[in-house]
Amino acid sequence: MDNNRREFIKVFSTMAAAGMFASGLPWLKELGAQGNLKEVKIGVIGVGSRGRYQVQQILMVEGARITCFCDDYPPNFEKAQEVIGPDARGYVDYRELLATEEVDAIVIAAPLHEHMRMTVDALDAGNHVFCEKAMAMDYEQCNNMILARERNDKILYVGHQRIFNAKTLQAVKEIENGEIGAVTQIRAFWHRNSDWRRKVPSPELERKINWRLYHDYSRGLMTELASHHIQVANWVLNDKPDYAMGSGSINYWKDGREVYDNVNLVYHYPSGTHVTYDSMTSNKKYGMEIQAMGPLGTIEMETGYRYSEQPDPAPGIIQLINNIEHDIFDAIPIGGASWVPEDPSKDKGTYILDRILKTDGSDVQMESFVSDVRNKRIDPWITQQGFYSSIATLMGFEAMMNKRIETWPEGLAI
């Protein structure tokens, strides 16, 4: 671990110990108290772009060592060997890796359609598992992963790094403390302007490389993007949706893809609160955000700002100018009656942390996973967050595909 990484973990742990983040998260207390570090041996299955990103995270965790990896696409295999080093053994069949290697944990960053069988096989082989989100392709596959975790009594992390993001942690704490009042709506969106395609060296590799675009391998924008924000919404509301409705289409990238290039969803929760989610791939002006709204204010969790519904008045001449503007523009007669437009809050926002932490939580997440593996500490809440997010994400997918209201599947709970 380099000095910058060590200092960051120290700062993050200090902030957690000081109670700056949401309560009830045991991993926060464990993170800074490592002591003498026993080596944790890790195997990585799937070393494409996301897999190599996780490789970099593992290599920066003190006491963690990648002893083996697997990928059946030669360019990925070669790049990973170069990054990890010659001492790590490479495999093209993950089953051979599981049968041959003695490791403490497996990190899975393969395409979505591979998640279930790889995770179940790794757990049944006696390994703790970190699997990238979302969990799997359908409800049954997600449940099979949970059953495998339970029968083997092993750790199962699902890659939701916002659980470990300082801004999200602080936002959840402020919501718990009533800073914006009761949450009455959550609005989330993720907008991009790109075709989501990767270059293909040969036509027969199209589906292997661009797997995200085809239904045999992916659930598109829902599992790849929406799953992140649905996880946060479930966390904030401390619940799971009871039904979802939505619509999607391919209205711009008409290039042979099967998954929608834009989606719009509404999730209903038992409290009566709604979560709206939309994603598109042909305009990025608004980027991504998840906004928790209540009668006292709004918290934007991606940027880390809180906005008050009743901000303090501006001082002196600024307030005078504001008053004059209101006198001139507020009353707009329409058909004889006066109509006042609903102007947005004038609050410019307050940053919710006392310092800038340049991390999305992925690094802290891997630190936590390795720490839990080392200490054999199973956190059911982390597994539950991944499971409930995946099921809710798939509800949205099914609602759009079948043009119906999709209810929470009966019997799926942990």
Buried (B, 14 or more C-beta within 10 A) or exposed (E): BEEEBEEBBEBBBEBBBEEBBBEEBEBBEBBBEBEEBEEBBBBBBBBBEBBBEBBEBBBBBBBBBBBBBBBEBEEBBEBBBEBBEEEBBBBEEBEEBBEEBEBBBBBBBBBBBBBBBBBBBBBEBEBBBBBBBBBBBBBEBBBBBBEBBBEBEBBBBBBBBBBBBBBBBBBBBBBEEEBBEEBBEBBBBBBBEEBBBBEEEEEEEBBEBBBBBBBEBBBBBBBBBBBBBBBBBBBBBEBBBEBBBBBBEBEBBEEEBEBBBBBBBBBBBEEEBBBBBBBBBBEEEEEBBBBBBBEBBBBBBBBBBBBBBEBEEEEEEEEEEEEEEEEEEEEEEEEEEEEEEEEEEEBEBBEBBEEEBEBBBBBBBBBBBBBBBBEEEBBEEBBBBBBBBBBBBBBBBBBBBEEEEBBBBEEBEE
